[in-house]
Amino acid sequence: MCKGNPSQVRAALALTFTFACNQGSALSTAECGDRYCGKPETCVTCPEDCGTCVTCDDGIQNGRETDVDCSGGCPSLCSVGETCEEGSDCKTGFCDMSMRCACVDACSGIGMTCNVDGLTLETCSANNDGCLVLTTATCAESCSTDNNGLSACRCLAGVAHHLAFGVAPVTTVYVNEKWPAFAVRVEDGCGDLVSTPSPLITVSLVAGLGSISGTMTKTALDGTASFDDIAYDVVETISIDVTATPLLGLTDIVIAVKNGTVATVSGGGHHSCGAKGDNELWCWGSNQYGQLGDGTNDDNNAPVRMGSVNDWKIVSTGYFHTCNLKGDGELWCWGHNYFGQLGDGANENKNTPVRIGGASDWTLVEAGEHHTCGLKGDGELWCWGSNQYGQLGDGTNEGRNAPARIGSASSWSKISAGYLHTCGLKDDGELWCWGDNDNGQLGDGTSQQKNAPVRIGSASDWSMITAGTYHTCGLKGAGELWCWGRNLENQLGDGTNAPQYSPVRIGGATDWSMIAASITHTCGLEGDGELWCWGGNVYGQLGDGTNEGKNVPARIGSASGWSMVAMGYFHTCGLKRGGELWCWGGNDNGQVGDGTNEDKNVPVRIEW
C-alpha cells in the first residue's frame, strides 16, 4: 500500500503548498493517512488501529477513507479511467494508475505539462486524467502531488505504468546494417517488471529523412520485447520513440547512423588505409612523409578521407608510402619517395596522390618497404623503387624511380612485396621469390639473395602468398598453410623459434582461406572466417587480450565471419562480413584509428 509517514508528507508538501482545511485549519496539522483535504472536510487524527483508513466528515469518498470511520473498511479498488463518485468540488474525478480515486484539475490538453515548483514533472496522459508529479519519497511510500496541491498514491506494485530499456539501443549504428538487439521492459511505478498484461510495443521513426526497416511492433511477452532486426538506410542522426498505449513511453532516443561498410583495408608501417563500399578512400596513422594523402604531413589517429574521389578500388600501404588503383585501372601513389618507390620518375615526397604513367590496365599493386610492384595487362609484372637486395627482380641491384617490366612472362596472377624481398604466383600455381634471403625468406633452401625470380620447390598448387619482413607464408592445396624464414619471434607458428629455409607446413588444418605476415607476427583466416594469430605480441598485435607471444596459431576471440586480415608493422586490421572494420595493436601514431594513441590488445571497431 502507499501509506506514508505523516510528518514526512507534511514536510514535503509544505515546501510548495499552503492549503487551508475547514475554515483555516492548517494542512500542516492534518494527519490523514491519504493526505487528502477535499474541501470542506476536516482532517482529524486517524487512530493507529485504522491502518490505511482515514476518518473524514464530508461523506465523500476521495481516496481510501470511509464516510464515517474505519469500522466499515476501505473501499475496493477502481479501474483505470473509471469515473469516480460524484459530489466532490474538484473539476474532474478519475481513477489514476494506482487504481485509486482522486480529484484533480484536468490537463489543458494531452501532452501538456503541469508546472509545479521544483518537482519532476509528468506530461498529461492519453485519457486526460490529470497531471501527477512524483515526490522524492521512496517507492514504498511514494505518492504524487497534482497541480492543485492534492496528493494521490500511484506506486501500486504489479500495475503496468511505463516502459524501460532492459538492454538500451546502441547510440551508433551503421547504414543498412542490422542494429544490435535491444530489449524493452514493462514496469510498474516502482520500476519492477510487470509480466501481464502483454501490450504491443512499437518502435517508430520521429526524426530522419530515410526509411527504417525490420519488425517494428512486438508483443511484450512476460513483460519484455526484444528488437533484433531493425536497420536504417541513410547516413544521418535520427530519433526514435518506443511506445505502448496507454503506458508512458521512451521518446526522442537519438541514434547516429554511420557508413560502416569497408571493402578493403591495408596496414603499412605505422599507418593504415581502407576503401569503403562506395569506393571512398580513408587513411589514418603516421603521416610524416604524406603517406595519408590528405595534403598535409600531420598524423591522424582517426580515419580522414583522401580527397573527394569515390573511384578507388585496391589500396596497398608500404612502410612510408601508399599506392592505389582506380576503377578504370589507373595507378596512383603518394608518400615517401626517396628511393623512387612512388614510380613517378622523381624522388620527391608527395602528400597527395599522383598518377603513375598513362596506363589504365593495372590490375594489382603491392607496396613493400621501399619498393613497389604491380600487375598489368594480361599478367605482366612491373616493379620500381629500392633494389639494393635485388627485390625488384630485374637482374640488377639498381634502383628505379619508374615502373620497369620484370622479365617477359605474362602469366603472373598474384604478387606480394615484403621488406627487402618479393614473391609472386603464376597462373599455373607456381611460386617464385627474389631479393634478400639472409633469413631464408625466399624459401629456396639457401640464405643467398637473388636479384631475379627463382622458383620455390616444384609444387604447382599455391593459391596465396604473403611476404613479411623476414619471413614468408603461403597457402597451397585445399587450404594448407606453409611458412618459412626468420622465426626468432615464433612468427612461423611451427612451435619453435628456429628459422626455416624451405617451406614447412603449419599444423594439419586444410581450411585456411587467407594469410598475412608482418615483422614479428602472422595472422590468418580459417574455416568459417575464424581469426588466428601467432608470433610477437609486445604491442598486443595478436589481439588475444594479452601481450604474450604465441609460437603456434591461437584463435582470436570466438567470432567467425572475418573476411580479411591485414598487417602493419606492429598493428593488425581485419574486416568482418558486411564491411565492419576492426583494428588492434601498436598505436603510437594512431594507426589503429580509434581516435587515441593507446595500444590495444583486443580488436576495436573503427568508425567513420
N, C-alpha and C positions, 0 to 999 in steps of 0.2 A: 504494500500500500504506500501511498505517497504522503504520509504524515510527517511534518517537520517539527522541529523544536520551536515553540512559540517565540522564545527570546531571539533565536536566530532570524526568524521570519520578520519580527518587528524591526530588528536592526537593518535587515536588507531593504525592507520597504521604506523605512524612514529616510534612506539615502535619497529617495526620489519623490515619494508621495507624502503629503499631509492630507488626511482624509477624515472628515467629521463623521461620527457614527451616533445616530439618535440624539439630535439637538446638541451637538458639540462634544459628545463623548469621544475623546481622542482615540484614534486607531491604535496608538501605541499601548493602550491599556487593554486591548482585546486579547483574549487567549483562546479564540475559537480554533479548533484543530484544522479547519479548512481555510482559515483567513478570509472568509467571505464576509463582507459587510454590505448587505444588499439594499439599504435604503427602503424602509425606515427601521429595519430590525436593530435590536440592541444586542451587541455581543456580550455574552456573560461567560463567567468561568465554567469550563467544562469539567465535571468530576473526573478524576483519574480513571474510574472504572467504566467510563463511557467508551474507552478505546478510541475508535476513529470517528465516533458520532459527536455531534455538536447540538446544543440546545439553542434555538433562536425563536423569537416570538412572533414572527411575521406570518407564519403558516405557509411559507413558500419554500419549495424545495430548490435550493440553489447550490447543490453540491451533494454532500453526504449527510447533512443534518435532517432530522425528522421535524414534524411540525410542533411537537411539544417537548419531548425529552428523548433520552436514549433508550427508553424501555421498548419502543416499537421497533428497534433495529434499524439498520441502514437500508436505503432503497437499493433496488437492483441496478445493475449497470445498464446504460443506454447503448444504442447502436450509433456508430459514427454517422453524422449527418442528420440524425433524428431531431425533430423539433422538440425543445424542452417544454415543460409545463408552463402554461401562460400565467400571467399575473404579476410578473416582475416589472420593474420600471426600466429595465435595460432595453436598448433598441432591438437587439437580436438575441434570441435564445438558440443555443446549438449544443450538440453533443460533440465534444472535441476528440482528438486522437487518443486521449487517455480514457475514453468511454465514460466521461463524467459530464453532467450537465453544467453549463456555465453561461453567464450572461455578460457579453461584452459588446462594444460597438462593432458594427460590421466594417470590413475594409471598404475603402472607397473604390476599389477595383482589384481584380485578380492581378497579382504581381506587384501591387503597391507595397511599400514598406512602412511599417509603423515606426515612428520616431520616438523612442523612449530614452531619456537621458542616460548616456554612458553604457547602456546594456547591449549585448549582442542581439541583432535584430533578425527577424524571420519574415519572409515575404508572405502575403496572403495566399492561402491555399485555393485549389481549384473550386471547392464548394463554398468559397467566400464565407468561411465560418469564423472569421475574426483574426486579429493579429495577436500572436502569443510570443513572448520573449523569455528565453531560458534565464533563470537566475544562476548564481555561481554555486548553488548548493550541490552536494554530492548527489550521485544518481539515486541513491536510496531515499534521499529527502527531496529530490529535485521537484520544484514546482515552477510554473512560469507566471509572469506578470503581464497583463494585457495593457493596452494603451489607455485604460480608464483607471488603473490602479487596483483592479481586481486581480485575483490570482486563481489559477486552475492547475491541478495536477495533470501532467501529461506523460509521465515517465512510467507507464504501466508495462511491466515485463511481459514479453511474449506477443506484444501487439506491433505489427509491422508499421514502421514510421518513416524510414528513409533508406536510401541506397548508399553503399560504401564500397570501396575497392578492396577485395581480398588480395588481388595482385594488380597493382596500378599499371596503366599503359606506359610504355617507354616514351620518352619525350622526343626521341629522334628515330625516324623510320626511313625507309628507302623506297623510292618511286617504283611502283609496280611489284614490290616485294611484300609478301605477307608479313603483317606485324607480329611480333612476339605475343603469345597469348596473354590476355588479361582477364581477371575474374571480378565479378560484381556480386556483392552480398546484399541481402535484405536484412535490415537491422531494426530493432525496437529503439525507443528513445534513449535507452541506456547503452546502446552500442553492441548489444548481443544479437547473435544470429537468430533469425526467425524462419523456421522451416516451412510454415504454412501461413497464409495461402501461397500460391505459386504464380506471381504476377508475370506478365510479359515485359521483359526489359528490352529497350530499344536504343541502339546507337545511331545518332543522326549527325550529319554534317551541318554545321551552322555558319561556318565561315571558310570559304575556299572556292577557287574557280574550277577545279577539276571534279572528278567523279570518284566516289568511294564505293568499294565493292566488297562482297562477302556476305556472310549471314549476319544481318543487322538486327534481327529480333530473335530472342531466345527466351524460353520459359525458365524461371528460376526454380529448378528442382531442388528440393531440400534447402531452399534459401540461397542457392548460388547458381550463377550462369557464367559460362566461360566463352569468350570470343577469341577464336584462333585462326580465322581465315580472312581477316579484313586487310584490304590493300587500297592504295591511293595512286592516281595516275599522273599527278603534276608535281613538279618540284616547287614547293612553296610552304609557308607556315599556315596551318589550318587550325580550326577549333571544332570540337565535337561536344555533344551533350549525350548523357546516358540517363534515360528516364523510365519510369514505370508509374502510370496513373493509379491511385492518387498520391503516391508517396513522394517525398522530397527527393529530387534527382541530383545528379552530378553535372554541372554545367560549365561551359567555357573552358574545356580542357585543351590546352594549346600543345600542338604537336608539330615538329619541324620535319618536313618531308625532303630528303636529300637524294641526289643522284649517286647511288652506291654501286652501279654496275661497272666493273672493270674488266676489260677484255684481255689485257696482258700486263705483266709487270717485270721489271728488271732491276737487279741490285748491282750498283757499282762499287767503287772503293769505299766511299763514305757518302754516297747519295743513291737515290732511287728514282725511278720514273715509271709511270703507268699510263696506259691508254684506256680510256673509258669505252663503253659500248658504243657511244656516239662518236668515237674517234677523236675526242679531245685528248691532248697530251698534258699531263701534270707531272711535276718533278719536285723533289724536296731533299734536304740534307745539305752537304757541303757544296759551296759554290765559289770556291777560291779562284778557279780558272774559268768561270762562266758555264760550268757543265750543266746547270739547271736550264739555261737557255732563255732566261727571263729578262735579259738585257742588263743585269746587274752582276755584282760579284758578292752579294750578300747571302749568307746561309739562310735557309728557311727550315724550321722544324715542323712545318705542316705543308701539305701539297699546295703548289702555286701553278696556275695554268700558264702554259707556254704559248703565248700569242692567242689569236682568235681562230686559227685554222682547226677544222674538225675533219681532217682527211688523213690523220696519222694511222698507220697500220701495224708496223712492227718496230719496237723500241729495243735498243741494246745499250747498256751502260758499261763503260770501261772504268779504269781507275780514276781518271780525271776528265774523261770526255764522254760524249753521248752521240749516238747515231740513230737515225730513224728512217723508215720508208713511208712514203705517202701511198695512198691508194692507187695512184697511177704508175707506181714503180720508180718514182724519183727518190734519190738518196740525198739525205741532209744530215750534216754533222755539226757539232759545236763543242766548245770547251778547250781543254789543254791541247796545244798543237806544236810543242817544242820538237817532237820527233816526226812531225808531218802526219800524225795519226788521223787528222780530220780528212786529209786527202784532197784539199782544195788547191794544191800546188804551192802553198806558202807554209810558213812555220810560226804564224802568229795566232795567239789565242783568240777565240771568238765567243762572245757571251750571248749571241743569238744564232739561230740556225742558218747555215749557208748551204746552198745546193752544191753537190759534188758532181761535176761534169754535166753533160747534157743527156745522158742515157735515161731511159724511162722503162727499162726492163729488169731492174733489180728485183730479186725475189727473196733475198735474205741478207741480213747484215749482222756481224758479230764483233763487238768491241772488246779488245783484250786490255792488257796493262797499258802499253804504249803503242799498240798496233791494232789494225782493223782488217777484217776480211769480209768478203761478201760474195754471194752467188748472183749471177745474172744470166739472161737469155735461157738457153736450154741446159744450164748446169755448168757454166764457165765459172772458174774460181779466180777471184781477184783479191790482192792484199796490198797493204801500204802501211807506212809508219816505221817504227824502230825495227832493226833487223840484226842487231848485234849477235844474236844467238841463232840466226837463220830462221826465225819464226815466220818470216814471210813465205819461205819455201821456194824462192826463185833461183836457188843455187848459189846465191851470194850472201854476203853479210853487210850489204849496203842498204841503208835506209832509203825510203821513198816517200815523197810527200804528195803523191797522186797514185790512184789505183794502177796496179800492174798485174797483167794476167799471169797466172801461175800454171805453167805447162799448157798443153793443147787439149787436154781432156775436156769433154763437155758432159760428163756423167756424174758430177758432184751433186749430192742431194741434201747433205747437212754439213754444217761447219761449226766449230767451237774454238774460240780464241781464248787461251789462258794467259798466264802471267808472261812467260817467255817462250811458250810453245803453242802449237796449233794442231788440232786433229779434225779430220773430216771423214764422212762416209760417202761412198759412191752408190750409184743406183743398184748395183748388184749385191749390196750389203758388205762390201769390203771396208776395212778400217785402215786409214792411213794417218800417220802423225809425223811432225817435224819440229825442229827448234831445240831449245835447251833440254838436256837429258841428264843433268847431274844426279837427280834422284830417281832415275828410271821412269820418269813420267811419260815417255814415249811408248814404253811397253815392248820394245824390240829386244829385250834381254840384255841390253848394254847400258852404259852411262855416258855414251858419246853423243854429242849434239849432231843434228842433221839439218842441213840447210836446203833440203829438198824432201818432198814427201816420201816416206818409206812405208811399205805395207806391214801391218802388225798381224802376225800369225797368218793362218790360211783360211780362217772362218769367213763365211760369206753370209752370215745371218745377223750382223749387227744392225740394230734399229735406232739407237740413240747414243750420243756421245757428249760428254761434258768435260772440258779441260779446266781444272782448278789452277792453283798457283804452282804447286809442286807435285800434284797427283792428278790422276785422270780416272774417270769411271764411265762405264757404258752398259747398255742393255743389249742382250742378244737372245736368239732363240725365241721361246714363247714368253719371255719376260725374266730371264736370268740376269742377275746383277754381277758385274765383274769390275774390279778396281785394281790400280797399280800405281807405283811411285812412292813418294815420301809417306811415312806412317808414324812419325815421331809423336804426333798428337792423336793417333788412333783414327785418322780420317779415312782409312781404307775400310774399317769396320770388320776386319777378319779376326778380331780378338787378340791381336798382337800389336806391337809398335815397331815391328821390323819392316824395312822398305821392301817393295816388290818391284822387280824389273821386268816382269811379264804379267799379263792379266791373271788375277786369281778370283775364283768365284766366291761371292759373299753369301753365306747361308745357303739354304736349299729352296727358297721360295722361287716360284716361276710366274708370279703375277705382278712384277714390278712394271709400272707404266711410265715413270718419269724419274730422272735423276739430275742433281745439280751439285757441283763441287766448288768450294771456295779455298781459302788458305788452309785453315785448320779443321774445318768441319764439312760434312756432306749430308744432304737430305734427299729423300726420295718418296715417291708415292707408290703404294702397294694396294692390291685388292680393290675394294670399292671406294677408293680415294682416301685410304688411311695414310697419315703422315708419319714418317720415321726419320730420325736424325741421329748422328753419331760424330765423334771426334771431340775437338776442343770446345770448351763451354765457359771460358772465363767471363764472357760478357753476356751469358745467357742465350747465345745464338742458337742453341738446340731447341729452346722453348719448352723444356720439361719442368720448369719451375725451380730448377736448381742451377748452380754454377759448376757442377761437376761433370767432367768429360765422360764419354762413353766409348768403349772400344768395340762394341757391336751395335747394330741398329736398335734404337729404342723408340717405341711408339710414343708419339706426342699427343697427349690427350686421348679421349675416346671417340672424338668426332670422326665421321667419314665424310665423303663429299668434297674433299680437296681436289682441285683440278689442275693446279700449277704450283710450283715452288721455285723461287729464285734466290740467289745468294749474293750478298755483298761481302766485303772482307770479313767483317765480324757481326753482320746482321743478316736476317733472313726475312723474306716476304713470301706470302702464299695467297692464292686465290681459292675461294670455295665456289662450288657450283652456284650459279646465279649471280656471280660477279662480286662477292664480298671480298675485300682486301684486308689482310691481316699481316702485321709485321712484328718483329721482336729482335732482341739482341743489343749490340752496342749502339749507342745513341748520342755520342758526344757532339756530333754535328747535326743532329735532328734527322738522321737518315731513317729512323723508324717511322717518323711522320705523324706522331700522335700529339704534336704541339708542345712537347717537352724535350729536354736533353738528358733525360734519365734512362739508363739501360733498362730493358725489360726482359725478364727470363721466362715469360709466357706470352703467347700471341695476343696482341691487342688489335681491335678493329680500327682501321684507318678511315676516317670520314671526310668527305668534302662534297 
